[in-house]
C-alpha cells in the first residue's frame, strides 16, 4: 500500500498536502481500494466554508457512496474539475491527479491533530 511520507493523514482515510496556509486534500490509496471503481465525485463549491470533520465531498463507487470529510477548517479555493469527467482518476492516481479540493485554512493549529505516515500505517494495521 502506498503511503507517501510527505503527506498528513486522518483516521477517515483522507490525505493532506500542506503548502503554507493551503491544504490539498484527497482520499488515500487504502480508501480508493476499499471503495472499488469510482464512478462519480460530488465536489464542493469554490468559496464554500467547511469545518474540520464536516462533509467536504461525496464519492460514489460501484460498491457504495462515501462521504469525504474535511480534515481541517477552511474555505474551498479550488476543486479538481477533472474528476467530473474522469472520476476513475481517484483510483488511478489518488495522491497526484486524483486530488479533490484545496482549502485555505482558517484554523491552521488543527494541523497538529493530523497523523503522519507512520501513525497512519499503524492505524491501518489496527494497532
BELRAPE-V569268 format. One record per pair of residues at least 12 apart in sequence whose C-alpha atoms are under 10 Angstrom apart, sorted by the first residue. I is the first residue (numbers start at 1). J is the second residue. Records with the same first field share a line. If there is no record, write none. Layout:
BEGIN
I->J, J
END
This chain:
BEGIN
1->28, 29, 30, 33, 121
2->28, 29, 30, 94, 95, 117, 121
3->15, 28, 29, 30, 95, 116, 117, 118, 120, 121
4->28, 29, 95, 116, 117, 118
5->116, 117, 118
6->18, 116, 117
7->24, 25, 95, 114, 115, 116, 117
8->23, 25, 71, 111, 112, 113, 114, 115, 116, 117, 118, 119, 120
9->25, 26, 27, 28, 71, 111, 113, 114, 115, 116, 117, 118, 119, 120, 121
10->27, 28, 69, 70, 71, 72, 113, 114, 115, 116, 117, 119, 120, 123
11->71, 114, 115, 119, 120, 123, 124
12->27, 28, 31, 53, 67, 68, 69, 70, 71
13->26, 27, 28, 29, 30, 31, 32, 68, 69, 71, 120, 123, 124
14->26, 27, 28, 29, 30, 31, 68, 69, 70, 71, 114
15->27, 28, 29, 71, 94, 95, 99, 114, 115, 116, 117, 120
16->28, 70, 71, 72, 95, 99, 101, 102, 103, 111, 114, 115, 116
17->95, 99, 102
18->102, 103, 105, 111
19->104
20->104, 105, 108
21->74, 103, 104, 105, 106, 107, 108
22->74, 75, 76, 77, 102, 103, 104, 105, 106, 108
23->71, 72, 73, 74, 76, 77, 101, 102, 103, 104, 105, 108, 111
24->76, 77, 78, 79, 95, 99, 100, 101, 102, 103, 104
25->56, 68, 69, 70, 71, 72, 79, 95, 98, 99, 100, 101, 102, 103
26->57, 68, 69, 70, 71, 80, 90, 94, 95, 96, 97, 98, 99, 100, 101, 102
27->59, 68, 69, 90, 91, 94, 95, 98, 99, 100
28->90, 91, 93, 94, 95, 98, 99
29->90, 91, 92, 93, 94, 95
30->91, 94, 124
31->66, 90, 91, 94
32->59, 61, 88, 89, 90, 91, 92, 93, 94
33->90, 91, 94
34->61, 63, 64
35->59, 60, 61, 62, 63, 64, 65, 66, 91
36->60, 61, 62, 63, 64, 88, 91
37->60, 61, 62, 63, 64, 87, 88, 89, 90, 91, 92
38->59, 60, 61, 62, 63, 64, 65, 83, 86, 87, 88, 89, 90, 91, 92
39->59, 60, 61, 62, 63, 65, 83, 84, 85, 86, 87, 88, 89, 90, 91
40->58, 59, 60, 61, 62, 65, 83, 84, 85, 86, 87, 88, 90
41->57, 58, 59, 60, 61, 65, 66, 67, 68, 80, 81, 83, 84, 85, 86, 87, 88, 90, 100
42->56, 57, 58, 59, 60, 67, 68, 83, 84, 87, 100
43->56, 57, 58, 59, 68, 78, 79, 80, 81, 83, 84, 100, 101
44->56, 57, 58, 76, 77, 78, 79, 80, 100, 101
45->57, 75, 76, 77, 78, 79, 101
46->75, 76, 77, 78, 79, 101, 102, 103
47->74, 75, 76, 77, 78, 103, 104
48->74, 75, 76, 77, 103
49->73, 74, 75, 76, 77, 103, 104, 105, 106
50->69, 70, 71, 72, 73, 74, 75, 76, 103, 105, 106
51->69, 70, 71, 72, 73, 74, 75, 105, 106, 107
52->69, 70, 71, 72, 73, 74, 107, 110
53->68, 69, 70, 71, 72, 73
54->67, 68, 69, 70, 71, 72, 73
55->67, 68, 69, 70, 71
56->68, 69, 70, 71, 76, 100, 101
57->69, 70, 100, 101
59->87, 90, 100
60->87
61->87, 88
68->100
70->101, 103
71->103, 110, 111, 113, 114
72->103, 104, 105, 106, 107, 108, 109, 110, 111, 113, 114
73->103, 104, 105, 106, 107, 108, 109, 110, 111
74->102, 103, 104, 105, 106, 107, 108
75->102, 103, 104, 105, 106
76->101, 102, 103, 104, 105
77->101, 102, 103, 104, 105
78->100, 101, 102, 103, 104
79->99, 100, 101, 102, 103
80->97, 98, 99, 100, 101, 102
81->99, 100, 101
82->97, 98, 99, 100
83->97, 98, 99, 100
86->98
END
